[in-house]
Every structure is written in C-alpha cells, then in structure tokens.
Amino acid sequence: MDDNLHSLPRQLIELRMEHADLDDLIDRALFDLASDDLTLRRLKKRRLLLRDRITRIESELEPQRPA
C-alpha cells in the first residue's frame, strides 16, 4: 500500500493538482491591485518548476517511440 503513495502516477496527480492550485492563486493575484510582485514571481517560479517535474514524470511513464 505504501508503494502506491509514492508511485509515479500518484506523484503526477499530486503535482497536477498543485499546479492547478498555483494557477488559481496567480490568476487571483494578477487581479488584486495590492498583490506583492515578489510573491507573484515566486508563485510563477514554483509553477514553472512543477511544470518541469510533471513533464519529466510524463516522459518516464510514456513508452519510448522508435525514431
């Protein structure tokens, strides 16, 4: 059971959920005139790092296609 918690498909789901949450936070911060630019940049950087991890896991899960 513990293996399922750390499986690549499970990690992928969790990363996608976190990425969607960050999208929502960033969208709300863009419309908030009092939002902090530094916080917004950090959120965007975190979202980009998540996107990279998601892409990496997706490539590990997909079978390699012949060239």
Protein Blocks (a to p, Z undefined) as FASTA:
>chain_A
ZZmmmgmklmmmmmmmmmmmmmmmmmmmmmmmkbcfklmmmmmmmmmmmmmmmmmmmmmm
pccddZZ
